[in-house]
Amino acid sequence: MNSDIIIIGAGPGGYETALYAAKNGLSVTLFEQRKAGGTCLHEGCIPTKCFCRSAEAADTIAESESLGIRVASYEVDFRRIVERKNEIVAQLTSGIEFLLKHKLITYVPERAQLVDAHTVKSESGDTYTARHILIATGSTAKIPPIAGCDLPGVLTSTELLDIDHIPQRLCIVGAGVIGLEFASIFRSFGSTVTLLEFAKEILPNFDTDISKRLKQTLSKRGLEFFNQAAVTAIEQTEAGLCVHYTWKNQDCSVTADTVLMAVGRSPRVDGLGLDEVGIRYTPKGIETDENLQTNVPDVYAIGDVNGRCMLAHAASFQGRKVIDHLLGHASAIDLHIIPSAVFTRPEAGMVGMTEEECKQQGIAFTAKKALFRANGKAVSMGEPDGLCKLIANEQGKIIGAHIFGAHAADLVQEISALMNCGTTVAQLKNMVHAHPTLSEILQECAREF
Ligand code: NAD
């Protein structure tokens, strides 16, 4: 069978690119070895957001007395939480499967392997050819070479989404995005949570002010953090899983019922036939140029597998850029402006450059801050804890935003849109913002310049 493009992997990168390609008149063969939807839908963004909603409900009830609502008692029904998550994932999966029933898309529910730059073989032995091949196979959880990582009860985030009980004591190795989201969720469900992080700060890629404030707030919620902690081994003892680590030159340990390994993700490259076809890759992912093309002409790689930016929306926009490139259209997509968020309670969001990056790259900048506690809406919501930082270059153009506080993920999107339009802080000052909204914090911050 021959088509314009073969896409391997139907996560948000692969399936959205398939739909965009078909919309633009290209015929597509799309391979998927599991169910359509990828990490995002089955073990990432969506299931965790389902859990976040349940966690938020638990917190609201637990804290409702301060809002004048007395609730006699409540119970966290974890089986129902997992069931609801599975229902939502199933509903969204069938939505994608329906969309993929497009006349220009051939969906092959099988594993695919590259034969050459224009040919792919399916697991059942059929051969498919195309003018172009796009690899969008995603990533898998990294398991560090630490003794005891294979013990029962030491889980990846995928496995933690499907346990049948709330661990009383949860130890999380890695305080990056995944570690923090699960820490925040399971704390709301009643677990005692200890985080062991190798780096000096949590969320190493975020603005330091934001990660420090987030750590303070999460600590107030009862999460226990150990930074610059190096896990050496995990062993099963009578008391539970004993996680050994060195911290401040001391040998320490924490005992838990469940250990989550959240130390990053690795690109899924095994068994793809990359070596046979001569496609260059490193442990960080398949090497690509600015058009997401690999060193082999006509073969492209998008999303987690190229290691550029492990976010669902980065994958789907990279895919659109590839199709624009194939069609010879000038692409208006700026892949330097990619907002990201951590769905802890409260949230953190960022887009563009951090102060640290500006300094490293010798870019002159000004940074100003505004606090949530000065915003009427945040205070009325009972969410006064938060900080917004805007960064502008010498011309006053906004080049970064870093927000910690209620709805930070949504707030950062406004700045992302403004950055795409090259907006200055002076222009933002003059844009009317509705009162009372959290978005006024952005305007207040702009007025500080
Ligand atoms: P990450 O890179 O964000 O964090 C991993 C953390 O583990 C880092 O802080 C690192 O210093 C630490 N670490 C590494 N080895 C360690 C060790 N041996 N002991 C202690 N700490 C160690 O990775 P992640 O949280 O696993 O997430 C994987 C990818 O998925 C990231 O790229 C992330 O952006 C993406 N993701 C995004 C979202 C979101 O956008 N909301 C949610 C989940 C995942």
Residues whose N, C-alpha, C, O or C-beta is under 5 A from the ligand:
A	BS01	NAD	P144 V173 G174 A175 G176 V177 I178 G179 L196 E197 F198 A199 L203 P204 A229 V231 A262 V263 G264 R265 M310 A341 V342 F343
